[in-house]
Amino acid sequence: MSEIQPHNVLVLGAGGGLGQAMIARFLTDPQVEHVIAVSRNGQTEDLSAPWISNNRLIWIESEYDEPSMLEVIEKLAPYAGSIGRVCICHGILHDDHFWPEKRFEDIQPDSMHEIFHANTIIPALWLKLLHKTLAGKAPCIVAVFSARVGSISDNRLGGWYSYRASKAALNSLLKSFSVEYARRLKNVKLIAFHPGTVDTDLSKPFQASVPKEKLFSSAFVADQLANIMASAEVDGQLSYLDWDGKTIQF
Ligand SMILES: NC(=O)c1ccc[n+]([C@@H]2O[C@H](COP(=O)([O-])OP(=O)(O)OC[C@H]3O[C@@H](n4cnc5c(N)ncnc54)[C@H](OP(=O)(O)O)[C@@H]3O)[C@@H](O)[C@H]2O)c1
């Protein structure tokens, strides 16, 4: 078990459906002192958000270029060694100017760059820049939102070239980080996490073909992930897990 009491939580890419659900979930945990959220946007003005006026929530804005990420790292200095959970939630699948590729003729270099930047490069930059913040004696569990479609062995349908490849590349990077972290940050455990199909903006256009019982609420998945993180062992390995805690083959 990786429980530490009390501890702080960091949610990166906090403005999306799953990021917000992770914030709400961790704020219900009395062992959590502060939730530090990082997003391109300011805190929501939606007064119905369960965490809107919670003074344990610290909100930081970032453009996710390296200088602005370094500014975030400076702001995290007071919390160094006391962050017990990190969720890296960045991810894009579609936008107003691109769509997941159905066939290889659909591949567009600009869209591919954009997808790799958000899904692969930004999470890797966080893991590069966070090492001093996370180093310490207390266990720190880091969950990076990947996807089952990033599994090369599970790819039977093809398509979604950029998204699939960006998540497969993310998994590969996480494996390399886990090897080096096992030497240099022995208190940190990395998890590549597949949340299932979750009712957020990312999955909205694809939900029609998903059976009702397989479309999860973000609150359900946040609870699942918080429990998975609480029971994770700091073993120097990368785990690739789904929402149910089951291992996915790379
Ligand atoms: N929803 C699903 O069914 C599903 C399934 C499998 C995997 N996932 C993965 O779960 C994670 C969270 O997805 P979600 O469903 O919560 O999607 P979402 O609601 O669309 O949120 C996407 C997140 O990605 C960040 N982001 C978007 N564009 C970005 C860009 N250009 N640069 C950097 N960050 C950017 C946003 O951070 P800001 O706070 O800065 O806006 C936001 O938090 C993603 O990694 C996704 O691939 C989701």
The ligand as an SDF file (V2000), in Angstrom:
LIG
                    3D

 48 52  0  0  0  0  0  0  0  0999 V2000
  -12.8030    9.9700  -22.3990 N   0  0  0  0  0  0  0  0  0  0  0  0
  -12.4700    8.7660  -22.8350 C   0  0  0  0  0  0  0  0  0  0  0  0
  -13.3150    7.9560  -23.2580 O   0  0  0  0  0  0  0  0  0  0  0  0
  -11.0180    8.3530  -22.8250 C   0  0  0  0  0  0  0  0  0  0  0  0
  -10.6970    7.0330  -23.2510 C   0  0  0  0  0  0  0  0  0  0  0  0
   -9.3710    6.6280  -23.2390 C   0  0  0  0  0  0  0  0  0  0  0  0
   -8.3770    7.5120  -22.8200 C   0  0  0  0  0  0  0  0  0  0  0  0
   -8.7100    8.7880  -22.4330 N   0  0  0  0  0  0  0  0  0  0  0  0
   -7.6380    9.6940  -22.0280 C   0  0  0  0  0  0  0  0  0  0  0  0
   -7.9520   10.3160  -20.8020 O   0  0  0  0  0  0  0  0  0  0  0  0
   -7.3410   11.6080  -20.7560 C   0  0  0  0  0  0  0  0  0  0  0  0
   -8.3550   12.6710  -20.3410 C   0  0  0  0  0  0  0  0  0  0  0  0
   -9.3260   12.7700  -21.3640 O   0  0  0  0  0  0  0  0  0  0  0  0
  -10.7760   13.4100  -21.1360 P   0  0  0  0  0  0  0  0  0  0  0  0
  -11.7380   12.3780  -21.5140 O   0  0  0  0  0  0  0  0  0  0  0  0
  -10.8540   14.0570  -19.8050 O   0  0  0  0  0  0  0  0  0  0  0  0
  -10.7690   14.5080  -22.2980 O   0  0  0  0  0  0  0  0  0  0  0  0
  -11.1180   16.0660  -22.2640 P   0  0  0  0  0  0  0  0  0  0  0  0
  -12.2800   16.3280  -21.4100 O   0  0  0  0  0  0  0  0  0  0  0  0
  -11.1790   16.4530  -23.7050 O   0  0  0  0  0  0  0  0  0  0  0  0
   -9.8130   16.6940  -21.5780 O   0  0  0  0  0  0  0  0  0  0  0  0
   -8.6190   16.7260  -22.2950 C   0  0  0  0  0  0  0  0  0  0  0  0
   -7.4770   17.2240  -21.4480 C   0  0  0  0  0  0  0  0  0  0  0  0
   -6.3090   17.3520  -22.2550 O   0  0  0  0  0  0  0  0  0  0  0  0
   -5.7360   18.6310  -22.1080 C   0  0  0  0  0  0  0  0  0  0  0  0
   -5.4620   19.1490  -23.4520 N   0  0  0  0  0  0  0  0  0  0  0  0
   -6.3250   19.2680  -24.4940 C   0  0  0  0  0  0  0  0  0  0  0  0
   -5.7030   19.7960  -25.5550 N   0  0  0  0  0  0  0  0  0  0  0  0
   -4.4310   20.0200  -25.1740 C   0  0  0  0  0  0  0  0  0  0  0  0
   -3.3060   20.5810  -25.8240 C   0  0  0  0  0  0  0  0  0  0  0  0
   -3.3470   21.0060  -27.0770 N   0  0  0  0  0  0  0  0  0  0  0  0
   -2.1510   20.6700  -25.1180 N   0  0  0  0  0  0  0  0  0  0  0  0
   -2.0970   20.2220  -23.8510 C   0  0  0  0  0  0  0  0  0  0  0  0
   -3.1270   19.7180  -23.1740 N   0  0  0  0  0  0  0  0  0  0  0  0
   -4.2780   19.6250  -23.8330 C   0  0  0  0  0  0  0  0  0  0  0  0
   -6.7350   19.5280  -21.4000 C   0  0  0  0  0  0  0  0  0  0  0  0
   -6.0260   20.2260  -20.4100 O   0  0  0  0  0  0  0  0  0  0  0  0
   -6.3580   21.7580  -19.9480 P   0  0  0  0  0  0  0  0  0  0  0  0
   -6.8250   21.6340  -18.5600 O   0  0  0  0  0  0  0  0  0  0  0  0
   -5.0930   22.4800  -20.0390 O   0  0  0  0  0  0  0  0  0  0  0  0
   -7.4250   22.2700  -20.8950 O   0  0  0  0  0  0  0  0  0  0  0  0
   -7.7450   18.5470  -20.8100 C   0  0  0  0  0  0  0  0  0  0  0  0
   -7.5520   18.3680  -19.4530 O   0  0  0  0  0  0  0  0  0  0  0  0
   -6.6980   11.8290  -22.1290 C   0  0  0  0  0  0  0  0  0  0  0  0
   -5.3390   11.4770  -22.0760 O   0  0  0  0  0  0  0  0  0  0  0  0
   -7.4290   10.8370  -23.0110 C   0  0  0  0  0  0  0  0  0  0  0  0
   -6.6600   10.4500  -24.1310 O   0  0  0  0  0  0  0  0  0  0  0  0
  -10.0030    9.2190  -22.4230 C   0  0  0  0  0  0  0  0  0  0  0  0
  1  2  1  0
  2  3  2  0
  2  4  1  0
  4  5  1  0
  4 48  2  0
  5  6  2  0
  6  7  1  0
  7  8  2  0
  8  9  1  0
  8 48  1  0
  9 10  1  0
  9 46  1  0
 10 11  1  0
 11 12  1  0
 11 44  1  0
 12 13  1  0
 13 14  1  0
 14 15  2  0
 14 16  1  0
 14 17  1  0
 17 18  1  0
 18 19  2  0
 18 20  1  0
 18 21  1  0
 21 22  1  0
 22 23  1  0
 23 24  1  0
 23 42  1  0
 24 25  1  0
 25 26  1  0
 25 36  1  0
 26 27  1  0
 26 35  1  0
 27 28  2  0
 28 29  1  0
 29 30  1  0
 29 35  2  0
 30 31  1  0
 30 32  2  0
 32 33  1  0
 33 34  2  0
 34 35  1  0
 36 37  1  0
 36 42  1  0
 37 38  1  0
 38 39  2  0
 38 40  1  0
 38 41  1  0
 42 43  1  0
 44 45  1  0
 44 46  1  0
 46 47  1  0
M  CHG  2   8   1  16  -1
M  END
$$$$
